[in-house]
Amino acid sequence: MKPTFAIVDCNNFYASCERLFRPELKNMPLVVLSNNDGCVVARSQEVKDLGIKMAVPVFKILDKVKRHKIEVFSSNYRLYGDISARVMQTLEQFSPHVEVYSIDEAFLDLSGIAALNDYGQKIRSTVLQHVGVPVCVGIAPTKTLAKLANYAAKKFKATRGVVDLRETERQKRLLKITPVSEIWGVGRKYTLSLQRLGINTALDLAQMNTREIKRLYSVVLERTVCELNGESCIDLEKTSPKKQQIVCSRSFGEKLTHYAGVRTAVCEFAARATEKLRGQNRLALMVNVFLRTSPFDKTGPNYANNATGKLICPSSDTRIIMALVARLFDMIWQEGYRYAKAGVMLGDFCSPDQVQFDLFDRQPDQQQNDRLMQAVDSINQSGRGKIWFGGQRPQQDWFMKQANLSPAYTTRWSSIPEVK
């Protein structure tokens, strides 16, 4: 039986999330901004139609914002993450194998299912009914063609949000009118290089000799060509690959110049990173701390540095990792700079059952420490309170600017919307 893949992609996901609890914003132009409210990272279709580009600094479009009454939101990652989880949970009822590809996309294995166009419409209506987010569905015999089908489902309204691209002739017609830049896995550099060779459409790429593509570019692009011709080379990932590192960092809302303020921020990042580490049931051996000024800040000198250290024994204990983070921070701290960003990276992971303790480690103490960290996580995630360590502080006034942040409608009791 030939494989059949579908990719379900949420339409203008961040904008759709902001509209969920603000129905009056339907059909209104809307943008979501990046950290510190700097650049446009998401646009509603109305904003796209106005010609506003992705990643444009918001100060450059203030006149359009005022003229067209564009609603502006700060990134609300808690809301987006929770809505994403609800979408993915809904998709699990349509396939035994779901690969979460990104916060707003998932691949599904639909092999053996008949009447796939109707099935795709059922997926769309169910997600809209259960979660409230509009999606488009692309169906094809390979993942690359499924992405192409999804592109067509969004671009052409006559498809009603679903494109079944299993027929060879239909594949060729779509490949012929699709720019090569729209193919999954073909980035900007590949696009420019391919265009110099006269390869301008997806069909041009599909007709290339695979050996020549491998010789000129890479085995990855060779697979893409095979996939465009209906040969499945990229399997569904049925389990998410384990992360090789965890990074927790932020740009500061205002430049920080004092030792205590930056150190507190770094300790906060250490606490968050270790909480994520425990959530994956992993231990870390390597710790890296970095901080830098803004390369665009012309009011003072620039500085960037980082320091890496290793624990004696792999750990996910916040106290142990935070102590090392504090020592590494002291190694790279320099007075006289306006710091714009700092962060903590954990790496060199292993599972708890793979740890070889040294002569002076006592297993009962380790188990007691694990239970303590579990208790801390349980309290912090329950919404009943907050426990923090000495290096942190509850008031995070160094945090990024979020002047237009919407409420955490689904993750905070005090933000639950009221119906009057």
C-alpha angles and dihedrals in degrees: 000000000000115000120251120201131192128189119203113201125185114232114243087337103194091044091048090052091053090051094051094085096025104061091169087071093066110125090007119123110256137176133188119211132218128244112315089015090276111135140011110264100166134028135188116232090257090059092047088053089055089061097247108153130222117264094016112149109254094230088065093060101040091113091055091045090057097039096049096033093238114188111232124205134181116231109276101194095173091058094044093048093051094047089048091054090052092051092050092047090053092050091056090074090063100053138021089222121052123169112198101216099177140339091286104025137067135174118223130197106230097168113151096016117128129213091029097178090059089044090053091051089051090053090051095049094045094051090047092049097043100038108012097234120124116229139183125218129213119191126191145134092261134038092240092053090045089057089050090050090052090051089055092045089058096041101048117054092197089071090066089222099303129091123182106200101178096112114090096219092051089050091054093048091053094042089053094058098038119095113236089239090068094062116110109253096019106112132185096277093048090047094054092045094047092048090055086059091051095257103137105147136048089248091056088055093045090055094053119111107259094218090053092049090051091049095048099038127000146298087259092062089043088059090049091056091049091049091050087057093054098262109131110225102152115069127206112265102231093186125038112250112249115253117252093206142010121219124190115182141138141193109238121243089228130018111269121217105167125089095224094053096050093042090053091052092050091050089051090054090050091053092049094046093051091048089055089046092056090047088062092045091239137132126217130216101178126063126186128186123192137177135174146171122241114275087213095055107103096177095085146004122298125241136173129171143152138194131204129204139172130226119232089236130012111267146170094195109126092212094056096044094043091053090055091044090054091052092048091048091054089053094059102030115118126182122228100047134111102229118210103175142015136170151166128236125195122197148151092072131192138170120263091245091057096061120115107201120214126240095272098048117102117208096211090057090050092053091049091051091050091053090049092053090047090053091050092050092047093054094044093049096044095071091232096106149328130255119193135176128244095263092055131066131206095230108073100186090152090066124118123282114266103167094160101039115153120219121275089248097178104032106043126059094214091055098054106127117248123224111215 
